[in-house]
Amino acid sequence: MMKYNFRCEDIGMSCGYEIRGASTEEELLEELKIHAKMSHNLNSIPPDVLEKIKRNIKKGGKYSFSCADVGMKCGFEIINADSEEELLNELAIHAKLSHNMTTIPQDTLNAIKSKIKVM
């Protein structure tokens, strides 16, 4: 399950407030409205600040993938990588060393991305 995280610091605020593990972006934004009112005396979040917030929401979770998910029978799995980027970088090393692939073809990469599990 995807989790949503945000730190006021990421948009230049120095209050130290952060939200970790919201279930949806909507939940996170509702929590931020309460914080904005209570801590920053804002009855509503201005549209320009809201856009800045949305650009700085981090999507989190643990990323996992098994080569079997795309028809490979090598038994290789990556479990609980911290980001999709980390998982794909590790997978590129596996593809090179175990499958003699210098690059992963785009269609295979698309299939891999569609099979990545986020918990």
Backbone atoms as SQL, in Angstrom:
CREATE TABLE atoms (id INTEGER PRIMARY KEY, chain TEXT, resi INTEGER, resn TEXT, atom TEXT, x REAL, y REAL, z REAL);
INSERT INTO atoms VALUES
  (1, 'A', 1, 'MET', 'N', 0.842, -1.176, 0.000),
  (2, 'A', 1, 'MET', 'CA', 0.000, 0.000, 0.000),
  (3, 'A', 1, 'MET', 'C', 0.891, 1.245, 0.000),
  (4, 'A', 2, 'MET', 'N', 0.590, 2.154, -0.880),
  (5, 'A', 2, 'MET', 'CA', 1.347, 3.398, -0.978),
  (6, 'A', 2, 'MET', 'C', 1.066, 4.253, 0.251),
  (7, 'A', 3, 'LYS', 'N', 2.094, 4.895, 0.763),
  (8, 'A', 3, 'LYS', 'CA', 1.960, 5.827, 1.879),
  (9, 'A', 3, 'LYS', 'C', 2.439, 7.195, 1.412),
  (10, 'A', 4, 'TYR', 'N', 1.844, 8.245, 1.982),
  (11, 'A', 4, 'TYR', 'CA', 2.138, 9.610, 1.591),
  (12, 'A', 4, 'TYR', 'C', 2.755, 10.360, 2.773),
  (13, 'A', 5, 'ASN', 'N', 3.865, 11.047, 2.504),
  (14, 'A', 5, 'ASN', 'CA', 4.609, 11.756, 3.533),
  (15, 'A', 5, 'ASN', 'C', 4.863, 13.194, 3.091),
  (16, 'A', 6, 'PHE', 'N', 4.956, 14.087, 4.077),
  (17, 'A', 6, 'PHE', 'CA', 5.222, 15.499, 3.769),
  (18, 'A', 6, 'PHE', 'C', 5.893, 16.157, 4.968),
  (19, 'A', 7, 'ARG', 'N', 6.842, 17.058, 4.671),
  (20, 'A', 7, 'ARG', 'CA', 7.488, 17.870, 5.704),
  (21, 'A', 7, 'ARG', 'C', 7.352, 19.333, 5.310),
  (22, 'A', 8, 'CYS', 'N', 6.902, 20.166, 6.245),
  (23, 'A', 8, 'CYS', 'CA', 6.805, 21.604, 5.966),
  (24, 'A', 8, 'CYS', 'C', 8.155, 22.158, 5.515),
  (25, 'A', 9, 'GLU', 'N', 9.220, 21.612, 6.072),
  (26, 'A', 9, 'GLU', 'CA', 10.580, 22.031, 5.730),
  (27, 'A', 9, 'GLU', 'C', 10.833, 21.987, 4.219),
  (28, 'A', 10, 'ASP', 'N', 10.197, 21.031, 3.534),
  (29, 'A', 10, 'ASP', 'CA', 10.419, 20.866, 2.097),
  (30, 'A', 10, 'ASP', 'C', 9.866, 22.021, 1.262),
  (31, 'A', 11, 'ILE', 'N', 9.004, 22.852, 1.866),
  (32, 'A', 11, 'ILE', 'CA', 8.506, 24.027, 1.142),
  (33, 'A', 11, 'ILE', 'C', 8.976, 25.323, 1.812),
  (34, 'A', 12, 'GLY', 'N', 10.056, 25.199, 2.620),
  (35, 'A', 12, 'GLY', 'CA', 10.677, 26.386, 3.187),
  (36, 'A', 12, 'GLY', 'C', 10.167, 26.824, 4.549),
  (37, 'A', 13, 'MET', 'N', 9.278, 26.044, 5.159),
  (38, 'A', 13, 'MET', 'CA', 8.785, 26.374, 6.493),
  (39, 'A', 13, 'MET', 'C', 9.753, 25.776, 7.515),
  (40, 'A', 14, 'SER', 'N', 9.963, 26.473, 8.614),
  (41, 'A', 14, 'SER', 'CA', 10.917, 25.969, 9.607),
  (42, 'A', 14, 'SER', 'C', 10.226, 25.484, 10.879),
  (43, 'A', 15, 'CYS', 'N', 8.997, 24.979, 10.755),
  (44, 'A', 15, 'CYS', 'CA', 8.254, 24.581, 11.951),
  (45, 'A', 15, 'CYS', 'C', 8.555, 23.155, 12.400),
  (46, 'A', 16, 'GLY', 'N', 9.154, 22.332, 11.558),
  (47, 'A', 16, 'GLY', 'CA', 9.490, 20.964, 11.934),
  (48, 'A', 16, 'GLY', 'C', 8.360, 19.958, 11.801),
  (49, 'A', 17, 'TYR', 'N', 7.188, 20.406, 11.346),
  (50, 'A', 17, 'TYR', 'CA', 6.031, 19.520, 11.229),
  (51, 'A', 17, 'TYR', 'C', 6.195, 18.564, 10.058),
  (52, 'A', 18, 'GLU', 'N', 5.778, 17.325, 10.259),
  (53, 'A', 18, 'GLU', 'CA', 5.755, 16.369, 9.158),
  (54, 'A', 18, 'GLU', 'C', 4.642, 15.358, 9.361),
  (55, 'A', 19, 'ILE', 'N', 4.189, 14.815, 8.253),
  (56, 'A', 19, 'ILE', 'CA', 3.183, 13.757, 8.250),
  (57, 'A', 19, 'ILE', 'C', 3.833, 12.561, 7.577),
  (58, 'A', 20, 'ARG', 'N', 3.705, 11.405, 8.214),
  (59, 'A', 20, 'ARG', 'CA', 4.237, 10.169, 7.640),
  (60, 'A', 20, 'ARG', 'C', 3.134, 9.118, 7.616),
  (61, 'A', 21, 'GLY', 'N', 3.014, 8.447, 6.502),
  (62, 'A', 21, 'GLY', 'CA', 2.139, 7.290, 6.422),
  (63, 'A', 21, 'GLY', 'C', 0.666, 7.557, 6.182),
  (64, 'A', 22, 'ALA', 'N', 0.326, 8.740, 5.638),
  (65, 'A', 22, 'ALA', 'CA', -1.076, 8.974, 5.277),
  (66, 'A', 22, 'ALA', 'C', -1.466, 7.961, 4.199),
  (67, 'A', 23, 'SER', 'N', -2.702, 7.502, 4.237),
  (68, 'A', 23, 'SER', 'CA', -3.156, 6.471, 3.297),
  (69, 'A', 23, 'SER', 'C', -3.417, 7.012, 1.896),
  (70, 'A', 24, 'THR', 'N', -3.790, 8.304, 1.823),
  (71, 'A', 24, 'THR', 'CA', -4.060, 8.926, 0.531),
  (72, 'A', 24, 'THR', 'C', -3.530, 10.353, 0.547),
  (73, 'A', 25, 'GLU', 'N', -3.391, 10.921, -0.639),
  (74, 'A', 25, 'GLU', 'CA', -3.001, 12.326, -0.733),
  (75, 'A', 25, 'GLU', 'C', -4.084, 13.202, -0.107),
  (76, 'A', 26, 'GLU', 'N', -5.339, 12.816, -0.298),
  (77, 'A', 26, 'GLU', 'CA', -6.449, 13.591, 0.265),
  (78, 'A', 26, 'GLU', 'C', -6.376, 13.625, 1.791),
  (79, 'A', 27, 'GLU', 'N', -6.084, 12.477, 2.408),
  (80, 'A', 27, 'GLU', 'CA', -5.943, 12.422, 3.867),
  (81, 'A', 27, 'GLU', 'C', -4.824, 13.348, 4.324),
  (82, 'A', 28, 'LEU', 'N', -3.697, 13.293, 3.642),
  (83, 'A', 28, 'LEU', 'CA', -2.561, 14.137, 3.990),
  (84, 'A', 28, 'LEU', 'C', -2.932, 15.614, 3.908),
  (85, 'A', 29, 'LEU', 'N', -3.624, 16.000, 2.840),
  (86, 'A', 29, 'LEU', 'CA', -4.000, 17.404, 2.666),
  (87, 'A', 29, 'LEU', 'C', -4.991, 17.860, 3.735),
  (88, 'A', 30, 'GLU', 'N', -5.912, 16.982, 4.140),
  (89, 'A', 30, 'GLU', 'CA', -6.847, 17.331, 5.211),
  (90, 'A', 30, 'GLU', 'C', -6.102, 17.543, 6.527),
  (91, 'A', 31, 'GLU', 'N', -5.126, 16.692, 6.806),
  (92, 'A', 31, 'GLU', 'CA', -4.301, 16.856, 8.015),
  (93, 'A', 31, 'GLU', 'C', -3.536, 18.178, 7.961),
  (94, 'A', 32, 'LEU', 'N', -3.024, 18.491, 6.783),
  (95, 'A', 32, 'LEU', 'CA', -2.267, 19.746, 6.633),
  (96, 'A', 32, 'LEU', 'C', -3.142, 20.973, 6.832),
  (97, 'A', 33, 'LYS', 'N', -4.407, 20.898, 6.434),
  (98, 'A', 33, 'LYS', 'CA', -5.316, 22.033, 6.645),
  (99, 'A', 33, 'LYS', 'C', -5.447, 22.341, 8.136),
  (100, 'A', 34, 'ILE', 'N', -5.544, 21.289, 8.964),
  (101, 'A', 34, 'ILE', 'CA', -5.633, 21.466, 10.414),
  (102, 'A', 34, 'ILE', 'C', -4.344, 22.088, 10.943),
  (103, 'A', 35, 'HIS', 'N', -3.213, 21.562, 10.492),
  (104, 'A', 35, 'HIS', 'CA', -1.921, 22.096, 10.922),
  (105, 'A', 35, 'HIS', 'C', -1.764, 23.558, 10.504),
  (106, 'A', 36, 'ALA', 'N', -2.138, 23.875, 9.265),
  (107, 'A', 36, 'ALA', 'CA', -2.006, 25.249, 8.760),
  (108, 'A', 36, 'ALA', 'C', -2.816, 26.215, 9.624),
  (109, 'A', 37, 'LYS', 'N', -4.003, 25.790, 10.023),
  (110, 'A', 37, 'LYS', 'CA', -4.853, 26.654, 10.845),
  (111, 'A', 37, 'LYS', 'C', -4.299, 26.794, 12.257),
  (112, 'A', 38, 'MET', 'N', -3.941, 25.678, 12.880),
  (113, 'A', 38, 'MET', 'CA', -3.514, 25.683, 14.275),
  (114, 'A', 38, 'MET', 'C', -2.122, 26.302, 14.463),
  (115, 'A', 39, 'SER', 'N', -1.213, 26.032, 13.546),
  (116, 'A', 39, 'SER', 'CA', 0.175, 26.462, 13.741),
  (117, 'A', 39, 'SER', 'C', 0.579, 27.686, 12.935),
  (118, 'A', 40, 'HIS', 'N', -0.123, 27.933, 11.828),
  (119, 'A', 40, 'HIS', 'CA', 0.288, 29.033, 10.944),
  (120, 'A', 40, 'HIS', 'C', -0.822, 30.079, 10.767),
  (121, 'A', 41, 'ASN', 'N', -1.895, 29.958, 11.541),
  (122, 'A', 41, 'ASN', 'CA', -3.017, 30.902, 11.505),
  (123, 'A', 41, 'ASN', 'C', -3.603, 31.096, 10.108),
  (124, 'A', 42, 'LEU', 'N', -3.640, 30.027, 9.327),
  (125, 'A', 42, 'LEU', 'CA', -4.208, 30.091, 7.976),
  (126, 'A', 42, 'LEU', 'C', -5.565, 29.392, 7.975),
  (127, 'A', 43, 'ASN', 'N', -6.619, 30.121, 7.621),
  (128, 'A', 43, 'ASN', 'CA', -7.939, 29.499, 7.527),
  (129, 'A', 43, 'ASN', 'C', -8.063, 28.602, 6.306),
  (130, 'A', 44, 'SER', 'N', -7.241, 28.871, 5.303),
  (131, 'A', 44, 'SER', 'CA', -7.169, 28.007, 4.132),
  (132, 'A', 44, 'SER', 'C', -5.754, 28.102, 3.577),
  (133, 'A', 45, 'ILE', 'N', -5.376, 27.096, 2.841),
  (134, 'A', 45, 'ILE', 'CA', -4.041, 27.072, 2.240),
  (135, 'A', 45, 'ILE', 'C', -4.126, 27.763, 0.883),
  (136, 'A', 46, 'PRO', 'N', -3.337, 28.840, 0.680),
  (137, 'A', 46, 'PRO', 'CA', -3.375, 29.547, -0.608),
  (138, 'A', 46, 'PRO', 'C', -3.048, 28.604, -1.772),
  (139, 'A', 47, 'PRO', 'N', -3.671, 28.815, -2.938),
  (140, 'A', 47, 'PRO', 'CA', -3.466, 27.924, -4.093),
  (141, 'A', 47, 'PRO', 'C', -1.998, 27.728, -4.471),
  (142, 'A', 48, 'ASP', 'N', -1.183, 28.796, -4.422),
  (143, 'A', 48, 'ASP', 'CA', 0.225, 28.643, -4.803),
  (144, 'A', 48, 'ASP', 'C', 0.960, 27.751, -3.797),
  (145, 'A', 49, 'VAL', 'N', 0.619, 27.858, -2.509),
  (146, 'A', 49, 'VAL', 'CA', 1.241, 27.019, -1.482),
  (147, 'A', 49, 'VAL', 'C', 0.747, 25.574, -1.626),
  (148, 'A', 50, 'LEU', 'N', -0.528, 25.414, -1.940),
  (149, 'A', 50, 'LEU', 'CA', -1.090, 24.081, -2.137),
  (150, 'A', 50, 'LEU', 'C', -0.379, 23.355, -3.274),
  (151, 'A', 51, 'GLU', 'N', -0.109, 24.061, -4.358),
  (152, 'A', 51, 'GLU', 'CA', 0.620, 23.454, -5.479),
  (153, 'A', 51, 'GLU', 'C', 2.034, 23.068, -5.063),
  (154, 'A', 52, 'LYS', 'N', 2.675, 23.919, -4.293),
  (155, 'A', 52, 'LYS', 'CA', 4.024, 23.640, -3.784),
  (156, 'A', 52, 'LYS', 'C', 3.996, 22.400, -2.887),
  (157, 'A', 53, 'ILE', 'N', 2.981, 22.306, -2.041),
  (158, 'A', 53, 'ILE', 'CA', 2.819, 21.140, -1.169),
  (159, 'A', 53, 'ILE', 'C', 2.679, 19.879, -2.014),
  (160, 'A', 54, 'LYS', 'N', 1.778, 19.919, -2.992),
  (161, 'A', 54, 'LYS', 'CA', 1.532, 18.736, -3.824),
  (162, 'A', 54, 'LYS', 'C', 2.796, 18.282, -4.551),
  (163, 'A', 55, 'ARG', 'N', 3.620, 19.224, -4.989),
  (164, 'A', 55, 'ARG', 'CA', 4.874, 18.873, -5.674),
  (165, 'A', 55, 'ARG', 'C', 5.878, 18.233, -4.716),
  (166, 'A', 56, 'ASN', 'N', 5.702, 18.451, -3.414),
  (167, 'A', 56, 'ASN', 'CA', 6.673, 17.962, -2.434),
  (168, 'A', 56, 'ASN', 'C', 6.168, 16.804, -1.586),
  (169, 'A', 57, 'ILE', 'N', 4.998, 16.274, -1.900),
  (170, 'A', 57, 'ILE', 'CA', 4.513, 15.081, -1.208),
  (171, 'A', 57, 'ILE', 'C', 5.361, 13.905, -1.684),
  (172, 'A', 58, 'LYS', 'N', 5.871, 13.154, -0.732),
  (173, 'A', 58, 'LYS', 'CA', 6.683, 11.972, -1.052),
  (174, 'A', 58, 'LYS', 'C', 5.807, 10.740, -0.925),
  (175, 'A', 59, 'LYS', 'N', 5.872, 9.920, -1.932),
  (176, 'A', 59, 'LYS', 'CA', 5.149, 8.657, -1.898),
  (177, 'A', 59, 'LYS', 'C', 6.134, 7.610, -1.390),
  (178, 'A', 60, 'GLY', 'N', 5.694, 6.871, -0.409),
  (179, 'A', 60, 'GLY', 'CA', 6.607, 5.921, 0.210),
  (180, 'A', 60, 'GLY', 'C', 6.031, 4.535, 0.308),
  (181, 'A', 61, 'GLY', 'N', 6.850, 3.677, 0.808),
  (182, 'A', 61, 'GLY', 'CA', 6.483, 2.291, 0.970),
  (183, 'A', 61, 'GLY', 'C', 7.710, 1.448, 0.726),
  (184, 'A', 62, 'LYS', 'N', 7.537, 0.174, 0.729),
  (185, 'A', 62, 'LYS', 'CA', 8.621, -0.753, 0.430),
  (186, 'A', 62, 'LYS', 'C', 8.311, -1.396, -0.908),
  (187, 'A', 63, 'TYR', 'N', 9.310, -1.401, -1.789),
  (188, 'A', 63, 'TYR', 'CA', 9.137, -1.846, -3.162),
  (189, 'A', 63, 'TYR', 'C', 9.723, -3.240, -3.338),
  (190, 'A', 64, 'SER', 'N', 8.932, -4.130, -3.941),
  (191, 'A', 64, 'SER', 'CA', 9.373, -5.505, -4.143),
  (192, 'A', 64, 'SER', 'C', 9.088, -5.940, -5.578),
  (193, 'A', 65, 'PHE', 'N', 9.914, -6.883, -6.050),
  (194, 'A', 65, 'PHE', 'CA', 9.763, -7.390, -7.415),
  (195, 'A', 65, 'PHE', 'C', 10.388, -8.769, -7.498),
  (196, 'A', 66, 'SER', 'N', 9.771, -9.628, -8.277),
  (197, 'A', 66, 'SER', 'CA', 10.298, -10.963, -8.550),
  (198, 'A', 66, 'SER', 'C', 10.420, -11.134, -10.057),
  (199, 'A', 67, 'CYS', 'N', 11.562, -11.643, -10.506),
  (200, 'A', 67, 'CYS', 'CA', 11.733, -11.892, -11.945),
  (201, 'A', 67, 'CYS', 'C', 10.637, -12.821, -12.476),
  (202, 'A', 68, 'ALA', 'N', 10.129, -13.713, -11.632),
  (203, 'A', 68, 'ALA', 'CA', 9.062, -14.621, -12.045),
  (204, 'A', 68, 'ALA', 'C', 7.823, -13.854, -12.504),
  (205, 'A', 69, 'ASP', 'N', 7.641, -12.635, -11.979),
  (206, 'A', 69, 'ASP', 'CA', 6.479, -11.826, -12.361),
  (207, 'A', 69, 'ASP', 'C', 6.487, -11.429, -13.832),
  (208, 'A', 70, 'VAL', 'N', 7.659, -11.474, -14.462),
  (209, 'A', 70, 'VAL', 'CA', 7.737, -11.159, -15.897),
  (210, 'A', 70, 'VAL', 'C', 8.209, -12.373, -16.697),
  (211, 'A', 71, 'GLY', 'N', 7.999, -13.565, -16.123),
  (212, 'A', 71, 'GLY', 'CA', 8.260, -14.797, -16.862),
  (213, 'A', 71, 'GLY', 'C', 9.675, -15.348, -16.780),
  (214, 'A', 72, 'MET', 'N', 10.550, -14.734, -15.992),
  (215, 'A', 72, 'MET', 'CA', 11.914, -15.245, -15.841),
  (216, 'A', 72, 'MET', 'C', 11.893, -16.329, -14.767),
  (217, 'A', 73, 'LYS', 'N', 12.681, -17.369, -14.968),
  (218, 'A', 73, 'LYS', 'CA', 12.679, -18.484, -14.027),
  (219, 'A', 73, 'LYS', 'C', 13.973, -18.559, -13.216),
  (220, 'A', 74, 'CYS', 'N', 14.607, -17.420, -13.003),
  (221, 'A', 74, 'CYS', 'CA', 15.891, -17.408, -12.311),
  (222, 'A', 74, 'CYS', 'C', 15.747, -17.417, -10.789),
  (223, 'A', 75, 'GLY', 'N', 14.562, -17.091, -10.259),
  (224, 'A', 75, 'GLY', 'CA', 14.342, -17.097, -8.821),
  (225, 'A', 75, 'GLY', 'C', 14.746, -15.822, -8.102),
  (226, 'A', 76, 'PHE', 'N', 15.195, -14.808, -8.834),
  (227, 'A', 76, 'PHE', 'CA', 15.656, -13.566, -8.218),
  (228, 'A', 76, 'PHE', 'C', 14.488, -12.708, -7.742),
  (229, 'A', 77, 'GLU', 'N', 14.635, -12.159, -6.534),
  (230, 'A', 77, 'GLU', 'CA', 13.628, -11.259, -5.977),
  (231, 'A', 77, 'GLU', 'C', 14.333, -10.113, -5.255),
  (232, 'A', 78, 'ILE', 'N', 13.701, -8.979, -5.274),
  (233, 'A', 78, 'ILE', 'CA', 14.103, -7.852, -4.436),
  (234, 'A', 78, 'ILE', 'C', 12.912, -7.577, -3.530),
  (235, 'A', 79, 'ILE', 'N', 13.169, -7.539, -2.237),
  (236, 'A', 79, 'ILE', 'CA', 12.086, -7.333, -1.276),
  (237, 'A', 79, 'ILE', 'C', 12.428, -6.149, -0.389),
  (238, 'A', 80, 'ASN', 'N', 11.485, -5.228, -0.262),
  (239, 'A', 80, 'ASN', 'CA', 11.584, -4.084, 0.642),
  (240, 'A', 80, 'ASN', 'C', 12.657, -3.061, 0.279),
  (241, 'A', 81, 'ALA', 'N', 12.830, -2.788, -1.017),
  (242, 'A', 81, 'ALA', 'CA', 13.683, -1.663, -1.418),
  (243, 'A', 81, 'ALA', 'C', 12.984, -0.379, -0.975),
  (244, 'A', 82, 'ASP', 'N', 13.746, 0.657, -0.692),
  (245, 'A', 82, 'ASP', 'CA', 13.173, 1.900, -0.174),
  (246, 'A', 82, 'ASP', 'C', 12.545, 2.784, -1.243),
  (247, 'A', 83, 'SER', 'N', 12.858, 2.534, -2.513),
  (248, 'A', 83, 'SER', 'CA', 12.276, 3.339, -3.587),
  (249, 'A', 83, 'SER', 'C', 12.255, 2.525, -4.875),
  (250, 'A', 84, 'GLU', 'N', 11.446, 2.980, -5.827),
  (251, 'A', 84, 'GLU', 'CA', 11.430, 2.328, -7.135),
  (252, 'A', 84, 'GLU', 'C', 12.789, 2.479, -7.799),
  (253, 'A', 85, 'GLU', 'N', 13.409, 3.645, -7.631),
  (254, 'A', 85, 'GLU', 'CA', 14.728, 3.892, -8.223),
  (255, 'A', 85, 'GLU', 'C', 15.760, 2.901, -7.693),
  (256, 'A', 86, 'GLU', 'N', 15.767, 2.687, -6.365),
  (257, 'A', 86, 'GLU', 'CA', 16.700, 1.723, -5.779),
  (258, 'A', 86, 'GLU', 'C', 16.453, 0.332, -6.358),
  (259, 'A', 87, 'LEU', 'N', 15.197, -0.080, -6.414),
  (260, 'A', 87, 'LEU', 'CA', 14.858, -1.392, -6.942),
  (261, 'A', 87, 'LEU', 'C', 15.334, -1.542, -8.383),
  (262, 'A', 88, 'LEU', 'N', 15.079, -0.542, -9.220),
  (263, 'A', 88, 'LEU', 'CA', 15.468, -0.627, -10.636),
  (264, 'A', 88, 'LEU', 'C', 16.985, -0.632, -10.808),
  (265, 'A', 89, 'ASN', 'N', 17.699, 0.118, -9.966),
  (266, 'A', 89, 'ASN', 'CA', 19.172, 0.111, -10.032),
  (267, 'A', 89, 'ASN', 'C', 19.721, -1.269, -9.671),
  (268, 'A', 90, 'GLU', 'N', 19.155, -1.877, -8.626),
  (269, 'A', 90, 'GLU', 'CA', 19.584, -3.216, -8.226),
  (270, 'A', 90, 'GLU', 'C', 19.218, -4.242, -9.289),
  (271, 'A', 91, 'LEU', 'N', 18.052, -4.075, -9.872),
  (272, 'A', 91, 'LEU', 'CA', 17.612, -4.991, -10.920),
  (273, 'A', 91, 'LEU', 'C', 18.509, -4.900, -12.155),
  (274, 'A', 92, 'ALA', 'N', 18.980, -3.700, -12.476),
  (275, 'A', 92, 'ALA', 'CA', 19.888, -3.519, -13.619),
  (276, 'A', 92, 'ALA', 'C', 21.181, -4.306, -13.404),
  (277, 'A', 93, 'ILE', 'N', 21.680, -4.314, -12.170),
  (278, 'A', 93, 'ILE', 'CA', 22.895, -5.085, -11.862),
  (279, 'A', 93, 'ILE', 'C', 22.610, -6.572, -12.038),
  (280, 'A', 94, 'HIS', 'N', 21.477, -7.027, -11.528),
  (281, 'A', 94, 'HIS', 'CA', 21.095, -8.435, -11.691),
  (282, 'A', 94, 'HIS', 'C', 20.972, -8.802, -13.174),
  (283, 'A', 95, 'ALA', 'N', 20.316, -7.945, -13.956),
  (284, 'A', 95, 'ALA', 'CA', 20.129, -8.218, -15.384),
  (285, 'A', 95, 'ALA', 'C', 21.479, -8.346, -16.090),
  (286, 'A', 96, 'LYS', 'N', 22.419, -7.495, -15.712),
  (287, 'A', 96, 'LYS', 'CA', 23.748, -7.520, -16.340),
  (288, 'A', 96, 'LYS', 'C', 24.528, -8.770, -15.935),
  (289, 'A', 97, 'LEU', 'N', 24.572, -9.043, -14.632),
  (290, 'A', 97, 'LEU', 'CA', 25.409, -10.137, -14.148),
  (291, 'A', 97, 'LEU', 'C', 24.801, -11.518, -14.340),
  (292, 'A', 98, 'SER', 'N', 23.473, -11.620, -14.269),
  (293, 'A', 98, 'SER', 'CA', 22.847, -12.936, -14.371),
  (294, 'A', 98, 'SER', 'C', 22.240, -13.233, -15.739),
  (295, 'A', 99, 'HIS', 'N', 21.904, -12.196, -16.488),
  (296, 'A', 99, 'HIS', 'CA', 21.237, -12.402, -17.777),
  (297, 'A', 99, 'HIS', 'C', 22.017, -11.799, -18.945),
  (298, 'A', 100, 'ASN', 'N', 23.241, -11.320, -18.678),
  (299, 'A', 100, 'ASN', 'CA', 24.120, -10.746, -19.705),
  (300, 'A', 100, 'ASN', 'C', 23.447, -9.633, -20.510),
  (301, 'A', 101, 'MET', 'N', 22.618, -8.832, -19.841),
  (302, 'A', 101, 'MET', 'CA', 21.924, -7.730, -20.509),
  (303, 'A', 101, 'MET', 'C', 22.652, -6.432, -20.174),
  (304, 'A', 102, 'THR', 'N', 23.107, -5.718, -21.201),
  (305, 'A', 102, 'THR', 'CA', 23.770, -4.440, -20.932),
  (306, 'A', 102, 'THR', 'C', 22.754, -3.362, -20.588),
  (307, 'A', 103, 'THR', 'N', 21.553, -3.481, -21.160),
  (308, 'A', 103, 'THR', 'CA', 20.440, -2.592, -20.802),
  (309, 'A', 103, 'THR', 'C', 19.166, -3.431, -20.798),
  (310, 'A', 104, 'ILE', 'N', 18.187, -2.940, -20.077),
  (311, 'A', 104, 'ILE', 'CA', 16.896, -3.613, -20.060),
  (312, 'A', 104, 'ILE', 'C', 16.037, -2.958, -21.141),
  (313, 'A', 105, 'PRO', 'N', 15.552, -3.725, -22.123),
  (314, 'A', 105, 'PRO', 'CA', 14.722, -3.147, -23.195),
  (315, 'A', 105, 'PRO', 'C', 13.498, -2.432, -22.617),
  (316, 'A', 106, 'GLN', 'N', 13.067, -1.367, -23.272),
  (317, 'A', 106, 'GLN', 'CA', 11.972, -0.547, -22.762),
  (318, 'A', 106, 'GLN', 'C', 10.698, -1.342, -22.521),
  (319, 'A', 107, 'ASP', 'N', 10.349, -2.274, -23.415),
  (320, 'A', 107, 'ASP', 'CA', 9.124, -3.049, -23.213),
  (321, 'A', 107, 'ASP', 'C', 9.237, -3.932, -21.970),
  (322, 'A', 108, 'THR', 'N', 10.429, -4.494, -21.727),
  (323, 'A', 108, 'THR', 'CA', 10.655, -5.289, -20.518),
  (324, 'A', 108, 'THR', 'C', 10.622, -4.398, -19.294),
  (325, 'A', 109, 'LEU', 'N', 11.223, -3.224, -19.388),
  (326, 'A', 109, 'LEU', 'CA', 11.221, -2.265, -18.280),
  (327, 'A', 109, 'LEU', 'C', 9.787, -1.856, -17.927),
  (328, 'A', 110, 'ASN', 'N', 8.968, -1.617, -18.947),
  (329, 'A', 110, 'ASN', 'CA', 7.558, -1.276, -18.710),
  (330, 'A', 110, 'ASN', 'C', 6.828, -2.422, -18.005),
  (331, 'A', 111, 'ALA', 'N', 7.106, -3.655, -18.438),
  (332, 'A', 111, 'ALA', 'CA', 6.485, -4.824, -17.801),
  (333, 'A', 111, 'ALA', 'C', 6.942, -4.936, -16.351),
  (334, 'A', 112, 'ILE', 'N', 8.228, -4.705, -16.099),
  (335, 'A', 112, 'ILE', 'CA', 8.768, -4.749, -14.740),
  (336, 'A', 112, 'ILE', 'C', 8.071, -3.697, -13.871),
  (337, 'A', 113, 'LYS', 'N', 8.001, -2.461, -14.363),
  (338, 'A', 113, 'LYS', 'CA', 7.389, -1.389, -13.577),
  (339, 'A', 113, 'LYS', 'C', 5.929, -1.695, -13.236),
  (340, 'A', 114, 'SER', 'N', 5.230, -2.361, -14.159),
  (341, 'A', 114, 'SER', 'CA', 3.824, -2.676, -13.896),
  (342, 'A', 114, 'SER', 'C', 3.675, -3.796, -12.858),
  (343, 'A', 115, 'LYS', 'N', 4.748, -4.529, -12.592),
  (344, 'A', 115, 'LYS', 'CA', 4.681, -5.657, -11.643),
  (345, 'A', 115, 'LYS', 'C', 5.329, -5.346, -10.297),
  (346, 'A', 116, 'ILE', 'N', 5.886, -4.148, -10.122),
  (347, 'A', 116, 'ILE', 'CA', 6.482, -3.781, -8.839),
  (348, 'A', 116, 'ILE', 'C', 5.366, -3.658, -7.801),
  (349, 'A', 117, 'LYS', 'N', 5.580, -4.303, -6.667),
  (350, 'A', 117, 'LYS', 'CA', 4.605, -4.242, -5.575),
  (351, 'A', 117, 'LYS', 'C', 5.083, -3.204, -4.555),
  (352, 'A', 118, 'VAL', 'N', 4.160, -2.404, -4.056),
  (353, 'A', 118, 'VAL', 'CA', 4.480, -1.413, -3.034),
  (354, 'A', 118, 'VAL', 'C', 3.652, -1.750, -1.797),
  (355, 'A', 119, 'MET', 'N', 4.344, -1.930, -0.692),
  (356, 'A', 119, 'MET', 'CA', 3.667, -2.258, 0.578),
  (357, 'A', 119, 'MET', 'C', 3.839, -1.141, 1.568);
